[in-house]
Amino acid sequence: MNVVLDCIPCYIKQTINTLAQTDISEDEMREIIHQTLPLFPQLDPQGTPAENSTIVLRKVNELLGNKDPFHEAKKESNELALKLLPQLKERIKQSSDPLMMSLKIAVAGNIIDMGILKDFDVEGSIREAMEKNFARDDYSSFQTKLKEAKEILILGDNSGEIAFDRLLAEQLSELGIRVTYAVKDQPILNDATMEDAEHVGMTEQARVISNGSIFLGTVLKDCSDEFLQAYKMADLIVCKGQANYESLEALGKEDQRLYFLLRAKCEIVAENLGVQLGEMVFCLS
């Protein structure tokens, strides 16, 4: 998915949301914003929003002298999600289709996006996920492919959300499928890293690896050999969140292993997916 002009305000919004995690003054915030603006003409107009956002956000972190401005916020979102897990596990247990329920719970967690949404209602998102269907739904084809699958790779997205992904990994494991879960190599926004995977117990549920990359989403040319091997060997790949959609959507047109699981949280992504803003999707590209 290539950038459009409407992506530019989003770079600034992500910058402001990052600065809001700090205790610096408004004047200092304004100066950092001014220092990032000269980067904008250098951003690749043929790149993806995820790649260009990363370039801007890395500069913001550099100017802040803080590699992980969202560190405390990520811990809080993990704790919030962990408190909800017992009741969510019970919902899955009582469901007539536990795998579908775990997918809905995993996508409900996708509301935890501190780069785009300053405020979010996790419990409200869960209630909505229980009541609504996916706006685009390729679950039946996923089920068919699962019958032959032995290895699944889940591309993680945000902290907090990763706790809900643990329930999805658990359901897939119960089907006899080996699950590998990929996290970011370094902090960027509130994306999940190995620290988050350990915090929520994902490392106890699945094999967890770093993708070796500094970018939002999954930019294969920047990923580690270990990740690329896992990517190559996977029978199915579940791509969580907008940034993974932005960076892999074009590949998904050829690679029928890729399923995208997300909420459309911006109008450009929603339009690209052919859904309404805020709707949930589980789809092939």
Protein Blocks (a to p, Z undefined) as FASTA:
>chain_A
ZZdfklmmmmmmmmmmmmmmpccdfklmmmmmmmmmmmmmmpcfkbcfklmmmmmmmmmm
mmnopablmlmmmmmmmmmmmmmmmmmmmmmmmpmblmlmmmmmmmmmmmmcfklmmbdc
fklmmmmmmmpccfbdcklmmmmmmmmpcbdcdddfbehjlmmmmmmmmmmmmnopacdd
dddfbdchjbdcfklmmmnommmmpccddehiabehjdfklpcfklmmmmmmpmbdcded
jklmmmmmmmmmmmmmbccddddfbfklmmmnopaehiacdddZZ
